Amino acid sequence: MPKDSLLSPSDKSLLVLLY
């Protein structure tokens, strides 16, 4: 399942910082 569907652009940015 696409993460974009579950996460908002802002949340995705946070994930990029974490990972």
mmCIF entry with sequence, helices, sheets and N, C-alpha, C, O atoms, coordinates in Angstrom:
data_MODEL
# 
_entry.id   MODEL 
# 
_entity.id                         1 
_entity.type                       polymer 
_entity.pdbx_number_of_molecules   1 
# 
_entity_poly.entity_id                      1 
_entity_poly.type                           'polypeptide(L)' 
_entity_poly.nstd_linkage                   no 
_entity_poly.nstd_monomer                   no 
_entity_poly.pdbx_seq_one_letter_code       MPKDSLLSPSDKSLLVLLY 
_entity_poly.pdbx_seq_one_letter_code_can   MPKDSLLSPSDKSLLVLLY 
_entity_poly.pdbx_strand_id                 A 
# 
loop_
_entity_poly_seq.entity_id 
_entity_poly_seq.num 
_entity_poly_seq.mon_id 
_entity_poly_seq.hetero 
1 1  MET n 
1 2  PRO n 
1 3  LYS n 
1 4  ASP n 
1 5  SER n 
1 6  LEU n 
1 7  LEU n 
1 8  SER n 
1 9  PRO n 
1 10 SER n 
1 11 ASP n 
1 12 LYS n 
1 13 SER n 
1 14 LEU n 
1 15 LEU n 
1 16 VAL n 
1 17 LEU n 
1 18 LEU n 
1 19 TYR n 
# 
_struct_asym.id          A 
_struct_asym.entity_id   1 
# 
loop_
_struct_conf.conf_type_id 
_struct_conf.id 
_struct_conf.pdbx_PDB_helix_id 
_struct_conf.beg_label_comp_id 
_struct_conf.beg_label_asym_id 
_struct_conf.beg_label_seq_id 
_struct_conf.pdbx_beg_PDB_ins_code 
_struct_conf.end_label_comp_id 
_struct_conf.end_label_asym_id 
_struct_conf.end_label_seq_id 
_struct_conf.pdbx_end_PDB_ins_code 
_struct_conf.beg_auth_comp_id 
_struct_conf.beg_auth_asym_id 
_struct_conf.beg_auth_seq_id 
_struct_conf.end_auth_comp_id 
_struct_conf.end_auth_asym_id 
_struct_conf.end_auth_seq_id 
_struct_conf.pdbx_PDB_helix_class 
_struct_conf.details 
_struct_conf.pdbx_PDB_helix_length 
HELX_P HELX_P1 AA1 LYS A 3 ? LEU A 6  ? LYS A 3 LEU A 6  1 ? 4  
HELX_P HELX_P2 AA2 PRO A 9 ? LEU A 18 ? PRO A 9 LEU A 18 1 ? 10 
# 
_struct_conf_type.id          HELX_P 
_struct_conf_type.criteria    ? 
_struct_conf_type.reference   ? 
# 
loop_
_atom_site.group_PDB 
_atom_site.id 
_atom_site.type_symbol 
_atom_site.label_atom_id 
_atom_site.label_alt_id 
_atom_site.label_comp_id 
_atom_site.label_asym_id 
_atom_site.label_entity_id 
_atom_site.label_seq_id 
_atom_site.pdbx_PDB_ins_code 
_atom_site.Cartn_x 
_atom_site.Cartn_y 
_atom_site.Cartn_z 
_atom_site.occupancy 
_atom_site.B_iso_or_equiv 
_atom_site.pdbx_formal_charge 
_atom_site.auth_seq_id 
_atom_site.auth_comp_id 
_atom_site.auth_asym_id 
_atom_site.auth_atom_id 
_atom_site.pdbx_PDB_model_num 
ATOM 1  N N  . MET A 1 1  ? 0.849  -1.202 0.000  1.00 0.00 ? 1  MET A N  1 
ATOM 2  C CA . MET A 1 1  ? 0.000  0.000  0.000  1.00 0.00 ? 1  MET A CA 1 
ATOM 3  C C  . MET A 1 1  ? 0.885  1.254  0.000  1.00 0.00 ? 1  MET A C  1 
ATOM 4  O O  . MET A 1 1  ? 1.849  1.340  0.761  1.00 0.00 ? 1  MET A O  1 
ATOM 5  N N  . PRO A 1 2  ? 0.556  2.202  -0.843 1.00 0.00 ? 2  PRO A N  1 
ATOM 6  C CA . PRO A 1 2  ? 1.345  3.445  -0.920 1.00 0.00 ? 2  PRO A CA 1 
ATOM 7  C C  . PRO A 1 2  ? 1.344  4.195  0.399  1.00 0.00 ? 2  PRO A C  1 
ATOM 8  O O  . PRO A 1 2  ? 0.289  4.409  0.996  1.00 0.00 ? 2  PRO A O  1 
ATOM 9  N N  . LYS A 1 3  ? 2.499  4.588  0.847  1.00 0.00 ? 3  LYS A N  1 
ATOM 10 C CA . LYS A 1 3  ? 2.583  5.334  2.106  1.00 0.00 ? 3  LYS A CA 1 
ATOM 11 C C  . LYS A 1 3  ? 1.955  6.715  1.954  1.00 0.00 ? 3  LYS A C  1 
ATOM 12 O O  . LYS A 1 3  ? 1.461  7.291  2.924  1.00 0.00 ? 3  LYS A O  1 
ATOM 13 N N  . ASP A 1 4  ? 1.976  7.239  0.740  1.00 0.00 ? 4  ASP A N  1 
ATOM 14 C CA . ASP A 1 4  ? 1.428  8.575  0.503  1.00 0.00 ? 4  ASP A CA 1 
ATOM 15 C C  . ASP A 1 4  ? -0.056 8.623  0.845  1.00 0.00 ? 4  ASP A C  1 
ATOM 16 O O  . ASP A 1 4  ? -0.578 9.659  1.258  1.00 0.00 ? 4  ASP A O  1 
ATOM 17 N N  . SER A 1 5  ? -0.733 7.480  0.665  1.00 0.00 ? 5  SER A N  1 
ATOM 18 C CA . SER A 1 5  ? -2.172 7.443  0.945  1.00 0.00 ? 5  SER A CA 1 
ATOM 19 C C  . SER A 1 5  ? -2.430 7.491  2.447  1.00 0.00 ? 5  SER A C  1 
ATOM 20 O O  . SER A 1 5  ? -3.444 8.017  2.905  1.00 0.00 ? 5  SER A O  1 
ATOM 21 N N  . LEU A 1 6  ? -1.490 6.928  3.198  1.00 0.00 ? 6  LEU A N  1 
ATOM 22 C CA . LEU A 1 6  ? -1.682 6.877  4.650  1.00 0.00 ? 6  LEU A CA 1 
ATOM 23 C C  . LEU A 1 6  ? -1.087 8.098  5.342  1.00 0.00 ? 6  LEU A C  1 
ATOM 24 O O  . LEU A 1 6  ? -1.574 8.534  6.385  1.00 0.00 ? 6  LEU A O  1 
ATOM 25 N N  . LEU A 1 7  ? -0.030 8.641  4.747  1.00 0.00 ? 7  LEU A N  1 
ATOM 26 C CA . LEU A 1 7  ? 0.647  9.766  5.394  1.00 0.00 ? 7  LEU A CA 1 
ATOM 27 C C  . LEU A 1 7  ? 0.492  11.057 4.604  1.00 0.00 ? 7  LEU A C  1 
ATOM 28 O O  . LEU A 1 7  ? 0.451  11.054 3.374  1.00 0.00 ? 7  LEU A O  1 
ATOM 29 N N  . SER A 1 8  ? 0.408  12.142 5.329  1.00 0.00 ? 8  SER A N  1 
ATOM 30 C CA . SER A 1 8  ? 0.302  13.450 4.679  1.00 0.00 ? 8  SER A CA 1 
ATOM 31 C C  . SER A 1 8  ? 1.698  13.910 4.265  1.00 0.00 ? 8  SER A C  1 
ATOM 32 O O  . SER A 1 8  ? 2.690  13.397 4.784  1.00 0.00 ? 8  SER A O  1 
ATOM 33 N N  . PRO A 1 9  ? 1.794  14.855 3.351  1.00 0.00 ? 9  PRO A N  1 
ATOM 34 C CA . PRO A 1 9  ? 3.102  15.354 2.904  1.00 0.00 ? 9  PRO A CA 1 
ATOM 35 C C  . PRO A 1 9  ? 3.984  15.756 4.081  1.00 0.00 ? 9  PRO A C  1 
ATOM 36 O O  . PRO A 1 9  ? 5.189  15.503 4.070  1.00 0.00 ? 9  PRO A O  1 
ATOM 37 N N  . SER A 1 10 ? 3.398  16.371 5.078  1.00 0.00 ? 10 SER A N  1 
ATOM 38 C CA . SER A 1 10 ? 4.161  16.804 6.251  1.00 0.00 ? 10 SER A CA 1 
ATOM 39 C C  . SER A 1 10 ? 4.702  15.591 6.995  1.00 0.00 ? 10 SER A C  1 
ATOM 40 O O  . SER A 1 10 ? 5.863  15.562 7.404  1.00 0.00 ? 10 SER A O  1 
ATOM 41 N N  . ASP A 1 11 ? 3.842  14.587 7.164  1.00 0.00 ? 11 ASP A N  1 
ATOM 42 C CA . ASP A 1 11 ? 4.259  13.370 7.875  1.00 0.00 ? 11 ASP A CA 1 
ATOM 43 C C  . ASP A 1 11 ? 5.346  12.650 7.081  1.00 0.00 ? 11 ASP A C  1 
ATOM 44 O O  . ASP A 1 11 ? 6.280  12.089 7.655  1.00 0.00 ? 11 ASP A O  1 
ATOM 45 N N  . LYS A 1 12 ? 5.217  12.672 5.781  1.00 0.00 ? 12 LYS A N  1 
ATOM 46 C CA . LYS A 1 12 ? 6.212  12.009 4.941  1.00 0.00 ? 12 LYS A CA 1 
ATOM 47 C C  . LYS A 1 12 ? 7.577  12.672 5.121  1.00 0.00 ? 12 LYS A C  1 
ATOM 48 O O  . LYS A 1 12 ? 8.608  12.000 5.137  1.00 0.00 ? 12 LYS A O  1 
ATOM 49 N N  . SER A 1 13 ? 7.570  13.988 5.255  1.00 0.00 ? 13 SER A N  1 
ATOM 50 C CA . SER A 1 13 ? 8.821  14.721 5.441  1.00 0.00 ? 13 SER A CA 1 
ATOM 51 C C  . SER A 1 13 ? 9.478  14.297 6.747  1.00 0.00 ? 13 SER A C  1 
ATOM 52 O O  . SER A 1 13 ? 10.700 14.172 6.824  1.00 0.00 ? 13 SER A O  1 
ATOM 53 N N  . LEU A 1 14 ? 8.661  14.078 7.769  1.00 0.00 ? 14 LEU A N  1 
ATOM 54 C CA . LEU A 1 14 ? 9.192  13.657 9.066  1.00 0.00 ? 14 LEU A CA 1 
ATOM 55 C C  . LEU A 1 14 ? 9.797  12.261 8.944  1.00 0.00 ? 14 LEU A C  1 
ATOM 56 O O  . LEU A 1 14 ? 10.828 11.970 9.551  1.00 0.00 ? 14 LEU A O  1 
ATOM 57 N N  . LEU A 1 15 ? 9.163  11.416 8.170  1.00 0.00 ? 15 LEU A N  1 
ATOM 58 C CA . LEU A 1 15 ? 9.678  10.059 7.999  1.00 0.00 ? 15 LEU A CA 1 
ATOM 59 C C  . LEU A 1 15 ? 11.028 10.106 7.296  1.00 0.00 ? 15 LEU A C  1 
ATOM 60 O O  . LEU A 1 15 ? 11.928 9.327  7.608  1.00 0.00 ? 15 LEU A O  1 
ATOM 61 N N  . VAL A 1 16 ? 11.161 11.010 6.361  1.00 0.00 ? 16 VAL A N  1 
ATOM 62 C CA . VAL A 1 16 ? 12.429 11.141 5.636  1.00 0.00 ? 16 VAL A CA 1 
ATOM 63 C C  . VAL A 1 16 ? 13.534 11.545 6.606  1.00 0.00 ? 16 VAL A C  1 
ATOM 64 O O  . VAL A 1 16 ? 14.673 11.096 6.484  1.00 0.00 ? 16 VAL A O  1 
ATOM 65 N N  . LEU A 1 17 ? 13.190 12.392 7.564  1.00 0.00 ? 17 LEU A N  1 
ATOM 66 C CA . LEU A 1 17 ? 14.182 12.827 8.553  1.00 0.00 ? 17 LEU A CA 1 
ATOM 67 C C  . LEU A 1 17 ? 14.545 11.678 9.490  1.00 0.00 ? 17 LEU A C  1 
ATOM 68 O O  . LEU A 1 17 ? 15.699 11.534 9.891  1.00 0.00 ? 17 LEU A O  1 
ATOM 69 N N  . LEU A 1 18 ? 13.556 10.870 9.831  1.00 0.00 ? 18 LEU A N  1 
ATOM 70 C CA . LEU A 1 18 ? 13.798 9.761  10.756 1.00 0.00 ? 18 LEU A CA 1 
ATOM 71 C C  . LEU A 1 18 ? 14.585 8.653  10.072 1.00 0.00 ? 18 LEU A C  1 
ATOM 72 O O  . LEU A 1 18 ? 15.495 8.067  10.658 1.00 0.00 ? 18 LEU A O  1 
ATOM 73 N N  . TYR A 1 19 ? 14.225 8.376  8.832  1.00 0.00 ? 19 TYR A N  1 
ATOM 74 C CA . TYR A 1 19 ? 14.903 7.300  8.124  1.00 0.00 ? 19 TYR A CA 1 
ATOM 75 C C  . TYR A 1 19 ? 15.979 7.860  7.205  1.00 0.00 ? 19 TYR A C  1 
ATOM 76 O O  . TYR A 1 19 ? 16.663 7.100  6.519  1.00 0.00 ? 19 TYR A O  1 
# 
